[in-house]
Amino acid sequence: MTMELLDEECPYLDAVIRETMRLKPIDGMVERKTATTLVVDGKQIPQKYLVYANIRQTHADDPTTFLEDGSHMDVYKGFIPDRWLDDETKPSEWMGFGEGQRRCLGERLAMCEMKIFLASLARKVNGYALANGGNDIIWKPISVMARPSDGVEVVLT
């Protein structure tokens, strides 16, 4: 397993990771300080005020993926990794690792680690099941980072 293999020969693996992070981003908000006075929707935001960008909402409102019924953000109905393989359907708004000067410095390392882990897992595991015997993951309703409420123990075969 080489970086060339993971980057060039595994585009679907990259798409799966990006789609997962579109639906369940690691961080909920990013803060920035305004460089100048702004007017947004008729409201004035003074220079040097803190403004917050909600990553989950940014992904939800992306005009490329948006569906009126909200199914584009559903982990079952909205999980479509193939959308990342075509420029027509690729999300136009994605902040999986933040944006701008404060974008996560560990992005490349994190992507590499996720690709290695998932590729290794796919090579060695024939199947898996949730340890609790169910089919659904229950997500914590209020959490700084999206995470399952029961830890999601998995049994591998």
Salt bridges, closest charged atoms under 4 A:
ASP7 OD1 - LYS115 NZ 3.12
ASP14 OD2 - ARG18 NE 2.84
ASP14 OD1 - LYS115 NZ 3.27
GLU19 OE1 - ARG22 NE 2.94
GLU19 OE2 - ARG83 NE 2.95
GLU99 OE1 - ARG103 NH1 3.07
GLU107 OE1 - ARG103 NE 2.64
